[in-house]
Amino acid sequence: MGRTLARTSMSDTSQDSSASTVRTPASNTERRQRVVDEIKRRIVLGEIRPGQRIIEAELTASLAVSRPTAREALNQMARDGFLIQEAYRGLRVADVEPDSLLEIARVRVALDTEAIREILADASGGRMKVLEGAWRTFEKATAGSDPLALHEAHVQFHRGIWEAADNYLLMRIWPVMEAQMTIVLAYDQFTRTNPARAHAIHAALMRAIRTGDSAQIRTALDVHTMDSAQELALLTPGLSD
């Protein structure tokens, strides 16, 4: 890919510029998570493209973190599916072939359908209340135009559907689904940024869920996920070259 990571200040321990205020040094977990979050941010913004190699030495220099911290973060992202380990070549950002876009979409529709079924099966209405809260958060976050905020709002809304279902297995596999969504949304960001369209599709999905009608819900999921994947598959060949 030929690109290098832009330098960003992210020291393993932080000290306030004011002599009177000293910040508590970050824990290993916090430092690792900052690295993970920064790599995700760069993927979303197109600073690191799908298929691009990740050079550990460049990462430690650009983020000002130790090699063990960077390695732990990279290993975590590889386990979750954001990165792919290649023999003798190291790590690269995962990419998605057009055919795989459709496979991922079919799995997402199946899992979202199950999550929504469990939400609607809750006679107390508590699960639906949780989903409505996730929707309000999504609407508030998408009022602006910041691409990173829009991406995070999109991912968190879909996480909210699974959380509202209160299904243990769904939440166990969420990190893998989040990785796939992030890569797919990165492709989408490169090709057709349209916040108004994204909001309209999600609003239609929420309206369908509120009806409780399985046919309407399936149609809304197909439009949101399958149709979008099919459109994107036509635009992505050669994108990660």
Buried (B, 14 or more C-beta within 10 A) or exposed (E): EEEEBEEEEBEBEEEEEEEEEEEEEBEEEEBBBBBBEBBBBBBBEEBBBBBBBBBBEBBBBBBEBEEEBBBBBBBBBBEBBBBBEEEEEBBBBBBBEBEBBBEBBEBBBEBBBBBBEBBBEBEEEEBBEBBBEBBEBBBEBBEEEEBEEBBBBBBBBBBBBBBBBBBEEBEEEBBEBBBBBBBBBBBBBBEEEEBEEBBEBBBBBBEBBBEEEEEBBBBBBBBBBBEBBBBBBEEBEEBBE
